[in-house]
Amino acid sequence: MSKPILLSVKGVNKRFGGLQALSEVGIEIEQGEIYGLIGPNGAGKTTFFNVLTGLYTPDSGEFMLGGAPYKPTAVHEVAKAGIARTFQNIRLFGDMTAHENVMVGRHVRTKAGVLGAVFRTRATLREEEAIEDMAHDLLEYVGIGQYANFTARNLSYGHQRRLEIARALATEPKLLALDEPAAGMNATEKVELRALLDKIRNDGRTILLIEHDVKLVMGLCNRLTVLDYGKVIATGSPHDVQHNPAVIEAYLGTSAH
Ligand SMILES: Nc1ncnc2c1ncn2[C@@H]1O[C@H](COP(=O)(O)OP(=O)(O)OP(=O)(O)O)[C@@H](O)[C@H]1O
């Protein structure tokens, strides 16, 4: 039985000068699944992510999130609407501790507001304590609780990636969008990442994953879409997609296969 649709995207077009980077791209992600977006270099994956998360304005496109129309405008609006993302190149606050990085993510959802923060009312202090606790819990959840007080830049690469995921989860997203989370990871880190993403899905969250590591995507995703030259060339289960002639053709001779 199919689950409710969390994200529905239709007819996305995006042109850069003479280059049609996205052509009528659409996807539907069900609640609680890991959905993959793959494709050879330059296929348009990151452009799609940037459109979805408000970094690029599409030339056209319709978006529904959690059953309501969703307009990916400014980045902070996207976070409020319920999409949190990580980036291909890690973007942490390098001089802040791991704990502080997660707290920053949580502030998207705080209620006390600026006046509360300035006058440090009792409500603000209570909220701040709750945020501190939640940040600690999230660091434990992603498996780096013991590094809470380490400066982000001093964490290992794999741990920085986990910290990014914790920070994204702190916004309590409906959809967690991960842009190449396994990039640069060694084999052990990849196995651990896979277990973490599995756990996040088992806890009911929905994940959209761009990933170059085809093995990881095929092993982890419920369904996926393949882009090539800005167009959707296949959508389906890992098994169906792997046997799709258009996909085999697109990947022939590329390092991603
Ligand atoms: N800001 C931009 N200005 C002009 N062209 C762009 C811009 N961003 C992306 N492109 C072009 O759009 C196409 C799609 O790029 P995109 O980065 O989305 O692909 P990708 O599938 O994410 O590739 P990769 O796997 O290499 O990251 C490429 O031809 C790229 O050169």
Ligand as a Chemical Component Dictionary entry (heavy atoms), coordinates in Angstrom:
data_LIG
# 
_chem_comp.id                   LIG 
_chem_comp.type                 NON-POLYMER 
_chem_comp.pdbx_formal_charge   0 
_chem_comp.three_letter_code    LIG 
# 
loop_
_chem_comp_atom.comp_id 
_chem_comp_atom.atom_id 
_chem_comp_atom.alt_atom_id 
_chem_comp_atom.type_symbol 
_chem_comp_atom.charge 
_chem_comp_atom.model_Cartn_x 
_chem_comp_atom.model_Cartn_y 
_chem_comp_atom.model_Cartn_z 
_chem_comp_atom.pdbx_ordinal 
LIG N1  N1  N 0 25.028 28.800 -11.441 1  
LIG C1  C1  C 0 25.197 28.230 -12.643 2  
LIG N2  N2  N 0 25.419 28.987 -13.748 3  
LIG C2  C2  C 0 25.567 28.408 -14.961 4  
LIG N3  N3  N 0 25.523 27.084 -15.170 5  
LIG C3  C3  C 0 25.309 26.286 -14.127 6  
LIG C4  C4  C 0 25.145 26.809 -12.782 7  
LIG N4  N4  N 0 24.943 25.774 -11.954 8  
LIG C5  C5  C 0 25.004 24.657 -12.701 9  
LIG N5  N5  N 0 25.220 24.971 -13.994 10 
LIG C6  C6  C 0 25.294 24.007 -15.113 11 
LIG O1  O1  O 0 24.104 23.241 -15.090 12 
LIG C7  C7  C 0 24.384 21.881 -15.401 13 
LIG C8  C8  C 0 23.932 21.007 -14.268 14 
LIG O2  O2  O 0 24.820 21.163 -13.171 15 
LIG P1  P1  P 0 24.608 20.527 -11.751 16 
LIG O3  O3  O 0 25.689 21.027 -10.855 17 
LIG O4  O4  O 0 23.213 20.715 -11.309 18 
LIG O5  O5  O 0 24.838 18.978 -12.073 19 
LIG P2  P2  P 0 25.054 17.776 -11.057 20 
LIG O6  O6  O 0 24.220 16.672 -11.583 21 
LIG O7  O7  O 0 24.823 18.212 -9.674  22 
LIG O8  O8  O 0 26.561 17.446 -11.310 23 
LIG P3  P3  P 0 27.693 16.930 -10.290 24 
LIG O9  O9  O 0 27.367 15.496 -10.065 25 
LIG O10 O10 O 0 28.950 17.099 -11.082 26 
LIG O11 O11 O 0 27.631 17.749 -9.043  27 
LIG C9  C9  C 0 25.886 21.794 -15.666 28 
LIG O12 O12 O 0 26.089 21.848 -17.045 29 
LIG C10 C10 C 0 26.433 23.017 -14.955 30 
LIG O13 O13 O 0 27.598 23.472 -15.602 31 
# 
loop_
_chem_comp_bond.comp_id 
_chem_comp_bond.atom_id_1 
_chem_comp_bond.atom_id_2 
_chem_comp_bond.value_order 
_chem_comp_bond.pdbx_ordinal 
LIG N1  C1  SING 1  
LIG C1  N2  SING 2  
LIG C1  C4  DOUB 3  
LIG N2  C2  DOUB 4  
LIG C2  N3  SING 5  
LIG N3  C3  DOUB 6  
LIG C3  C4  SING 7  
LIG C3  N5  SING 8  
LIG C4  N4  SING 9  
LIG N4  C5  DOUB 10 
LIG C5  N5  SING 11 
LIG N5  C6  SING 12 
LIG C6  O1  SING 13 
LIG C6  C10 SING 14 
LIG O1  C7  SING 15 
LIG C7  C8  SING 16 
LIG C7  C9  SING 17 
LIG C8  O2  SING 18 
LIG O2  P1  SING 19 
LIG P1  O3  DOUB 20 
LIG P1  O4  SING 21 
LIG P1  O5  SING 22 
LIG O5  P2  SING 23 
LIG P2  O6  DOUB 24 
LIG P2  O7  SING 25 
LIG P2  O8  SING 26 
LIG O8  P3  SING 27 
LIG P3  O9  DOUB 28 
LIG P3  O10 SING 29 
LIG P3  O11 SING 30 
LIG C9  O12 SING 31 
LIG C9  C10 SING 32 
LIG C10 O13 SING 33 
# 
